[in-house]
Amino acid sequence: VIVRMRPLRKDKDEGDPIVQKISGDSLSINGRTFTFDSVADVEATQLDIFEHVGVPLVENCLAGFNSSVFAYGQTGSGKTYTMWGPANSLAEENVAKEQQGLTPCVFERLFARIKEEQTKHSDQQLNYQCNCSFLEIYNEQVTDLLDPSQRNLQIREDVKSGVYVENLTENQVSTME
C-alpha cells in the first residue's frame, strides 16, 4: 500500500495541513501515526510514482504475474491525476512526459519492454499475451470502463479462477494505442 499525499490547493484548501509525512513509510494525521509500505509526500512527481509503482509492476507482468493498481480515496484526493495525468491529457498529444499519469506510462513501458525481450530472444519462440480490462468501483457500483453501458456488475469468486467481475470486458491488446 502506497500513499500519495496531494498538495494543498491554494484556491480551496485552508489552514495548515493535518497530514504530515514522518518517514518513507509513515505519516501522521492529527498526531496519530500510520505506517504503509511507502509514503509519497506532496513533492512526489508523476515520474516518481511511475518509478516506484509502475516500473516494478511492468517487470512483474513480464515475469508472468497478473498486476492491478487500485486508486482509492475521497473525491478530489488526486486519484484521476495520479492514474491519468492532467485533465484531457489522453486527448492531447503534447502532454509533457513528466505530467503523464501512471496508466499511460505503464502501457508505454510494457510494450517497449515486450519489444526489447522479443528482440533479445529472437532465436527463441518468445510470445507475450496481454489482456486488458478496466473497471471503476464508485459508490459500491462496478462499471466496465471499456463498455460503460455495463453498470452494476457483480464481483464473484471461483475456486479455479479466483476473484473476478462477472461480464467484465477483456480485450487482447498488442500496442499501447
C-alpha positions in Angstrom: 0.0 0.0 0.0 1.5 3.3 -1.1 0.0 6.6 0.0 0.4 9.7 -2.1 -0.2 13.0 -0.4 -1.8 15.6 -2.6 -0.5 19.2 -2.3 -2.9 21.7 -0.8 -4.7 23.8 -3.4 -4.4 27.5 -2.8 -7.9 28.2 -4.0 -9.7 25.6 -2.0 -7.7 24.2 0.9 -7.5 26.4 4.0 -5.3 26.2 7.1 -2.4 24.0 8.0 -2.2 20.5 6.6 -3.3 17.8 9.1 -1.3 15.1 7.3 2.4 15.1 7.6 5.0 12.7 6.3 7.2 11.3 9.1 9.4 8.9 7.2 9.5 7.0 3.9 6.8 4.6 5.2 4.8 6.5 7.8 2.7 9.7 8.1 0.9 11.5 10.9 -2.8 12.5 10.7 -3.8 14.9 13.6 -0.9 13.5 15.7 -1.7 9.7 15.1 0.9 7.8 13.2 0.1 5.3 10.4 2.6 3.0 8.6 2.4 1.8 5.0 4.7 0.2 2.5 5.6 3.7 1.3 4.6 7.3 1.5 5.0 9.8 -1.3 4.7 13.3 0.0 3.4 16.4 -1.7 6.8 16.8 -3.5 6.4 13.5 -5.3 6.1 13.9 -9.1 4.2 11.7 -11.6 7.6 10.3 -12.7 8.4 9.4 -9.0 5.2 7.5 -8.8 5.9 5.7 -12.1 9.4 4.7 -11.0 8.2 3.5 -7.6 5.0 1.7 -8.7 4.9 1.4 -12.5 8.4 0.1 -13.2 8.1 -2.9 -10.8 4.6 -3.6 -12.0 5.8 -3.9 -15.6 8.7 -6.1 -14.6 6.3 -8.4 -12.6 4.0 -8.6 -15.6 6.9 -9.7 -17.8 7.7 -12.3 -15.2 4.2 -13.7 -15.6 2.3 -12.2 -12.7 -1.1 -10.6 -13.1 -1.0 -7.0 -11.9 -3.5 -4.4 -10.8 -3.5 -0.9 -9.4 -6.2 0.3 -7.1 -6.5 4.0 -6.6 -8.6 4.7 -3.5 -9.5 7.9 -1.8 -12.1 10.6 -1.4 -13.3 12.8 -4.2 -10.7 15.4 -5.0 -7.8 13.4 -3.5 -5.9 13.1 -6.7 -6.7 9.5 -7.9 -7.5 10.5 -11.5 -4.5 12.8 -11.8 -2.2 10.1 -10.4 -3.6 7.5 -12.8 -4.0 9.5 -16.0 -2.3 12.9 -15.6 -3.8 16.4 -16.1 -7.4 16.7 -17.4 -7.8 15.9 -21.1 -4.2 14.5 -21.2 -5.3 11.4 -23.1 -6.9 13.6 -25.8 -3.9 15.9 -26.2 -0.8 14.7 -28.0 1.5 17.3 -26.4 1.3 16.4 -22.7 4.8 16.5 -21.2 6.2 13.1 -20.3 6.7 14.2 -16.7 3.0 15.1 -16.4 1.6 11.8 -17.8 -0.1 9.6 -15.3 0.7 6.1 -14.2 -1.5 4.3 -16.7 -0.1 5.7 -20.0 3.5 5.4 -18.6 2.9 1.8 -17.6 1.5 0.9 -21.0 4.3 2.7 -22.9 6.9 0.9 -20.8 5.2 -2.5 -21.0 5.0 -2.6 -24.8 8.6 -1.2 -25.1 9.9 -3.9 -22.7 7.9 -6.6 -24.7 9.6 -5.4 -27.9 13.0 -5.5 -26.1 12.5 -9.0 -24.8 11.3 -10.3 -28.2 14.3 -8.7 -29.9 16.7 -10.0 -27.3 15.3 -13.6 -27.6 14.6 -13.6 -31.3 16.2 -17.0 -31.7 13.5 -18.5 -29.3 9.8 -18.5 -29.8 9.0 -16.0 -27.1 5.4 -15.0 -27.1 3.6 -12.5 -24.8 -0.2 -12.2 -24.5 -1.7 -9.0 -23.0 -5.3 -8.9 -21.9 -6.8 -5.6 -20.7 -9.9 -4.7 -18.7 -10.8 -1.5 -16.9 -13.3 -1.1 -14.2 -14.4 1.6 -11.8 -15.9 1.0 -8.4 -17.8 4.1 -7.3 -20.4 4.2 -4.5 -20.2 0.4 -4.4 -21.3 0.2 -8.1 -18.9 -1.6 -10.5 -18.8 -0.1 -14.0 -16.9 -1.6 -17.0 -14.9 1.3 -18.4 -14.4 -0.5 -21.8 -18.2 -0.8 -22.1 -19.7 1.9 -19.8 -23.2 0.6 -20.6 -22.3 -2.4 -18.4 -23.1 -1.0 -14.9 -23.6 -2.6 -11.6 -21.5 -5.6 -12.4 -21.1 -8.3 -9.8 -17.9 -9.4 -8.1 -17.7 -13.2 -7.9 -15.2 -15.8 -6.6 -14.5 -19.1 -8.2 -12.2 -21.9 -6.9 -10.4 -22.2 -10.3 -10.3 -18.6 -11.5 -10.3 -16.7 -8.1 -11.9 -13.3 -7.7 -13.4 -11.9 -10.9 -16.0 -9.4 -12.2 -18.9 -11.1 -14.0 -19.3 -9.9 -17.6 -16.4 -7.5 -17.4 -15.0 -6.8 -20.9 -11.5 -8.1 -21.5 -9.7 -7.3 -24.7 -6.4 -8.8 -26.0 -4.1 -5.9 -26.8 -0.7 -5.7 -28.6 0.1 -2.0 -28.6 -0.4 1.0 -26.3 -2.9 2.5 -28.6 
